[in-house]
Amino acid sequence: MKFVVDQQVEDIEMPENLKLNTFLQEFHSNCPHPECSFGFYGFAFGQSPFPVPKIIQEALIKNADKGAYAAVPGIPELRNAISKYNKHYFGMDIDPKRIYVGPGTKELIFNLLEILHGTVILPTPAWLGYLPQIRFLKKNYHMLSTRSNKKISPNDLRKLALRLQDRQKILILNNPNNPTGLLYDQLELEEIADVCREQNITVISDEIYALTTYNFSKFVSMGKIYPEGTFVTNGLSKSHAAGGYRLGYVVFPQHAVDLKIQFKKILATEYTAVSTPIQHAAVAGFEISKDIDEYFQVTRNIHQIMGEYTYHALTDIEGVKIIKPDATFYLLADFNAFSSDLQNVKISTSQKLSESLIVHPYHTAIVGGDSLVLERTDFSARIAYVDYDGAKVYKNYLDNKPKSLSDREEFVRTNAPKVVSGVEMIRKFFDDVKKKSIAETTSQKKSLTSTI
Ligand SMILES: Cc1ncc(COP(=O)(O)O)c(C=O)c1O
């Protein structure tokens, strides 16, 4: 039997995260060197390494008997808990009726893009998940390149919006940001919100990394600044290290009653509701408790320590430029200073750069610029500093909290040796590239002289 795949699906490109997975697996199974059995220095995967908080695990076990379908927007206990969570952590008063629960924020963002008419504005660099969804839905979209500070410029946003014909535009704001790890402060958000009001721009504010903000008092939700035009998405995946639970939520803008009805229609058509036991488990994750609060503090401190180390160790390599991350477990390393050396040794695109770093003898996995919606020749890469045993490191942190700068460095050396060695591999790679590039130039000059 020959199956015919729908053309719409045929036309979709493989999402970047799947491409990356396939590439790493293929590399692994085809690698002839014995060293390959070790695996690789994993700077590529965007997953929190910590265990799911115990109280969530226990709540899941306790609610394993809940076999009935849940209400489409989520069980009332969960919507209430999320409302209180928003009050406690983000200072927002949100009626639980404005909250819809879904199987991860990725799905909810997709659902929002389904119901919202208009051209999508996608600031770059961007998380690799947005573009395949926009393309799948055949929406009009425009990239908005950020400048050297890697944040949206309100003026550039205004200029772009003025060029767009649609009466409604949708801005995807990701704060704190994947891949840069940067946080927008209140003033920056207010300036963006002013342009959005003026130009009728609806915002999808993806705040999945909010609770990882190292200095949490600095985090401000766009939902607070532009409540009438912002959809805020958040969930369990990053803050609670529970991506596999597939639970996210969206807070609708104030007064969006009609829209909620349309949204409910979509959710009921596509997936009915999130798994009921998972929703009960999530209540324990969103309820305010000492356990969860301590979990947030410990995990964000460890992310910060790992981030500081990675930032300093990488910027120590001459030519590497990074803006220090404020949140998440990522930073964006700019290797463009090596551009001509890379071109000289036939590494002409960011994809080639990722491929060259993964092969023997480097074994280092990064996410290259092409997967971050950057130009193919932009040698920037996302570095995720999470390649360590989260459960062990969490315990070691509690047993002996590193205080001084040297304690913190020692903490990384002891607890995350693969992060330390991985950075050294990146250094070695660029040293080798420079050497090969010099050798290449010399041999080109020689052959030129011999032909003359
Ligand atoms: C910026 C960003 N948004 C959304 C997601 C997806 O989150 P969820 O697991 O809630 O679908 C991710 C996951 O990597 C992400 O990095």
Ligand as a Chemical Component Dictionary entry (heavy atoms), coordinates in Angstrom:
data_LIG
# 
_chem_comp.id                   LIG 
_chem_comp.type                 NON-POLYMER 
_chem_comp.pdbx_formal_charge   0 
_chem_comp.three_letter_code    LIG 
# 
loop_
_chem_comp_atom.comp_id 
_chem_comp_atom.atom_id 
_chem_comp_atom.alt_atom_id 
_chem_comp_atom.type_symbol 
_chem_comp_atom.charge 
_chem_comp_atom.model_Cartn_x 
_chem_comp_atom.model_Cartn_y 
_chem_comp_atom.model_Cartn_z 
_chem_comp_atom.pdbx_ordinal 
LIG C1 C1 C 0 11.591 29.929 24.547 1  
LIG C2 C2 C 0 10.856 28.658 24.721 2  
LIG N1 N1 N 0 9.519  28.668 24.663 3  
LIG C3 C3 C 0 8.801  27.539 24.805 4  
LIG C4 C4 C 0 9.429  26.328 25.004 5  
LIG C5 C5 C 0 8.563  25.091 25.089 6  
LIG O1 O1 O 0 8.066  24.934 26.324 7  
LIG P1 P1 P 0 6.985  23.787 26.667 8  
LIG O2 O2 O 0 7.754  22.633 27.175 9  
LIG O3 O3 O 0 6.122  24.443 27.706 10 
LIG O4 O4 O 0 6.227  23.479 25.431 11 
LIG C6 C6 C 0 10.805 26.261 25.077 12 
LIG C7 C7 C 0 11.486 24.967 25.251 13 
LIG O5 O5 O 0 12.631 24.773 24.940 14 
LIG C8 C8 C 0 11.553 27.455 24.940 15 
LIG O6 O6 O 0 12.886 27.453 25.002 16 
# 
loop_
_chem_comp_bond.comp_id 
_chem_comp_bond.atom_id_1 
_chem_comp_bond.atom_id_2 
_chem_comp_bond.value_order 
_chem_comp_bond.pdbx_ordinal 
LIG C1 C2 SING 1  
LIG C2 N1 SING 2  
LIG C2 C8 DOUB 3  
LIG N1 C3 DOUB 4  
LIG C3 C4 SING 5  
LIG C4 C5 SING 6  
LIG C4 C6 DOUB 7  
LIG C5 O1 SING 8  
LIG O1 P1 SING 9  
LIG P1 O2 DOUB 10 
LIG P1 O3 SING 11 
LIG P1 O4 SING 12 
LIG C6 C7 SING 13 
LIG C6 C8 SING 14 
LIG C7 O5 DOUB 15 
LIG C8 O6 SING 16 
# 
